[in-house]
Amino acid sequence: MNFKKILICPKILSIFKMEFVEAFRRLPQKIIWKYEADDLDLPPNVLTRPWLPQQDILGHPKTRVFISHCGIMGAQEAKYHGVPVLAVPIAFDQHRNAARMVRQKVAISLSWNTVTADQIVDALNILVNDTSYSERLRRTSAVLQDQKESPADRAVWWVEYVIRHGGAPHLQYPGQRLHFLQYICADVLLFLAVCTYLVYRLAKCILLYFVNLCFGKVKPLKTKIN
C-alpha cells in the first residue's frame, strides 16, 4: 500500500488511516504499507516502513493487490507486473488514471472522502478472489514485458553509445546553443505583432468607412446667434 506524500495532509490522514487500519484487522493477508509515522495501533499482519522498493514488491509472485492513489507511475508499474489495483484517487490525474483502469476491469476505485472499512474489505476480497482481474493483467503484463531487450540492457547500451561517440553531440538539443532572442523566435513574434496591429488598423478603417457610408457623417449642431 502506497499513497506517498499525499497522506501528509492531516485532513486526508484523519479520513483514511483509521478506516484502513480497521479494514486490515479483518484481513487474513499480510499488508506492507509505506507509512512514515508511527502513530497507529496496527494489527500484527501490517508492516510499515518509511520507504519501500515498490518495483520489487510489485514484482514479487506473492503480491496480490496494490492499494494506491493511482498516480501515473504506480498505475504503469502495476500493469507491468500484473497486479490488480485498489485505487483511491485524491487529486491531479489520479481520478483519470483510476477511471481508465476501472474501464479496463483491472482495478476497483473508491472515493477518498467516503471510503469505509467495509468498502475496503469488500473491494480487496473481490480483487483477491476474482481471478478475472489478474487474468486480464497477466495479458497486459505479457504485452508490456515483451521487448527485444530488458530495460537494464537498453540503458547500458545507450550509456556505452554516448561514450563511444564522444558525448553524442548529434543527439543533443540544439536549442541550448541559441541566443535567448533566437530561442524565443523574437523575429517571428515581432512579425506577428506587426501583422496583428495592421489587421486591427485595417479592420477599424473598414468599419468606420461602412458606418459613415450607412449613417453619414454626424454634423455638429450650429447655434444661431442673434
C-alpha positions in Angstrom: 0.0 0.0 0.0 1.4 3.3 -1.0 0.0 6.8 -1.0 3.3 8.6 -1.0 3.5 12.2 0.3 -0.2 12.9 -0.2 -1.1 11.4 3.2 1.0 14.0 5.0 -2.2 16.2 4.8 -3.9 15.9 8.3 -7.4 16.1 6.8 -6.7 13.2 4.5 -5.0 11.2 7.2 -8.0 11.6 9.5 -10.3 10.2 6.9 -8.0 7.4 5.6 -5.9 5.8 8.2 -8.4 4.6 10.8 -10.6 3.1 8.1 -7.7 1.3 6.5 -6.4 0.1 9.9 -9.8 -1.3 10.7 -10.1 -3.0 7.3 -6.6 -4.6 7.7 -7.6 -6.1 11.1 -10.3 -8.1 9.3 -8.0 -9.4 6.5 -6.0 -12.7 6.7 -3.4 -11.4 4.3 -0.2 -9.6 5.2 -0.1 -5.9 4.4 3.1 -3.9 3.5 2.3 -0.2 4.0 4.6 2.7 3.1 3.9 5.0 6.0 6.3 7.5 7.6 4.8 8.0 11.0 4.4 5.6 14.0 1.2 6.9 15.5 -1.1 3.9 14.6 -2.1 0.9 16.6 -1.5 -1.6 13.8 -2.6 -5.3 13.8 0.2 -7.9 13.6 -0.4 -8.5 9.9 0.6 -5.0 8.9 4.3 -3.9 8.3 5.0 -0.2 7.8 8.2 1.4 6.6 9.1 5.0 5.6 10.5 3.7 2.3 9.9 0.5 0.3 11.2 -0.8 -3.0 7.9 -0.6 -4.8 9.0 -2.2 -8.0 10.5 -5.2 -6.2 7.4 -5.7 -4.1 5.0 -5.4 -7.1 7.2 -7.9 -9.0 7.1 -10.5 -6.2 4.9 -13.5 -7.1 3.0 -13.4 -3.8 1.8 -9.8 -4.2 -1.9 -10.0 -4.8 -3.2 -6.4 -4.7 -1.7 -2.9 -4.9 -3.5 -0.2 -2.9 -2.6 3.2 -4.4 -3.8 6.7 -5.1 -3.3 5.7 -8.7 -0.6 8.1 -9.9 0.6 7.5 -13.4 3.8 5.7 -12.5 2.1 3.5 -9.9 -0.6 2.6 -12.4 2.0 1.7 -15.1 4.1 -0.3 -12.7 1.0 -2.3 -11.5 0.2 -3.1 -15.1 3.8 -4.1 -15.9 3.9 -6.5 -13.0 0.3 -7.7 -13.5 -1.0 -6.7 -10.1 -4.7 -5.6 -9.6 -5.2 -2.2 -8.1 -7.4 -0.9 -5.3 -7.4 2.8 -6.4 -8.3 5.7 -4.0 -7.6 8.7 -6.2 -7.3 12.0 -4.4 -6.2 14.8 -6.9 -4.4 15.7 -10.1 -4.5 13.0 -12.8 -5.3 10.2 -10.4 -9.1 10.2 -11.0 -8.5 9.8 -14.7 -5.9 7.0 -14.2 -8.3 5.2 -11.9 -11.3 5.5 -14.2 -9.2 4.2 -17.1 -8.2 1.1 -15.1 -11.7 0.5 -13.9 -12.9 0.6 -17.5 -10.2 -1.9 -18.4 -11.5 -4.1 -15.5 -8.1 -4.3 -13.8 -9.0 -2.1 -10.8 -11.6 -1.1 -8.3 -11.9 2.6 -7.3 -13.1 4.0 -4.0 -13.9 7.6 -3.2 -11.4 9.0 -0.7 -13.9 11.2 1.1 -16.5 8.5 1.7 -14.3 5.4 2.0 -15.1 3.0 4.8 -13.5 -0.1 6.2 -16.4 -2.3 4.8 -15.8 -0.9 1.3 -12.1 -1.6 1.6 -12.6 -5.2 2.8 -15.2 -5.9 0.1 -13.1 -4.5 -2.7 -9.9 -6.3 -1.6 -11.8 -9.6 -1.4 -13.1 -9.1 -4.9 -9.6 -8.3 -6.3 -8.0 -11.3 -4.5 -10.7 -13.9 -5.2 -12.0 -12.9 -8.6 -9.3 -14.3 -11.0 -10.6 -12.3 -14.0 -8.7 -9.2 -12.7 -5.4 -11.0 -12.5 -6.0 -12.8 -15.9 -6.5 -9.5 -17.7 -3.5 -8.0 -16.1 -1.4 -11.1 -16.9 -2.1 -10.5 -20.6 -1.3 -6.8 -20.3 1.9 -7.6 -18.4 2.9 -10.0 -21.1 2.5 -7.3 -23.8 4.4 -4.7 -21.8 7.3 -7.1 -21.0 7.6 -8.5 -24.5 10.6 -6.4 -25.6 13.8 -7.1 -27.6 15.9 -6.4 -24.5 15.5 -5.6 -20.9 15.3 -2.0 -19.7 18.7 -2.5 -17.9 20.3 -3.8 -21.1 18.8 -0.9 -23.1 20.2 1.6 -20.5 23.7 0.1 -20.7 23.6 0.2 -24.5 22.8 3.9 -24.6 25.4 4.8 -22.0 28.0 2.9 -24.0 26.7 4.5 -27.2 27.2 8.0 -25.8 30.7 7.1 -24.6 31.7 5.6 -28.0 30.6 8.8 -29.8 32.3 11.3 -27.5 29.1 12.5 -25.8 26.9 12.1 -28.8 26.7 15.8 -29.7 24.4 14.9 -32.7 21.7 13.8 -30.1 22.0 17.0 -28.0 19.2 19.6 -28.2 20.5 22.4 -30.5 18.3 25.0 -28.7 20.8 25.0 -25.8 23.3 26.8 -28.0 21.0 29.5 -29.2 20.8 33.1 -28.0 17.7 33.8 -25.9 16.2 36.0 -28.6 16.7 33.2 -31.1 15.4 30.6 -28.7 12.1 32.5 -28.3 11.9 33.3 -32.0 11.8 37.1 -31.4 11.7 37.9 -35.1 8.6 35.7 -35.5 6.9 37.3 -32.5 7.7 40.8 -33.8 6.3 39.9 -37.3 3.1 38.5 -35.7 2.7 41.6 -33.6 3.1 44.0 -36.6 0.6 41.9 -38.6 -1.8 42.0 -35.7 -1.6 45.7 -35.5 -2.0 46.2 -39.2 -5.1 43.9 -39.3 -6.5 45.9 -36.4 -5.9 49.2 -38.1 -7.4 47.9 -41.4 -10.4 46.5 -39.7 -11.0 49.8 -37.9 -10.8 51.8 -41.1 -13.2 49.4 -42.9 -15.7 49.6 -40.0 -15.6 53.4 -39.9 -16.0 53.6 -43.7 -19.2 51.5 -43.6 -20.5 53.4 -40.6 -20.1 56.7 -42.5 -21.5 55.1 -45.6 -24.6 53.9 -43.9 -25.3 56.7 -41.5 -23.4 59.6 -42.9 -21.1 61.9 -41.0 -22.5 63.3 -37.9 -22.6 67.1 -38.3 -22.2 69.3 -35.3 -25.2 71.4 -34.4 -24.9 75.1 -35.2 -26.1 77.6 -32.6 -27.8 80.6 -34.1 -26.6 83.9 -32.5 -29.0 86.8 -32.6 
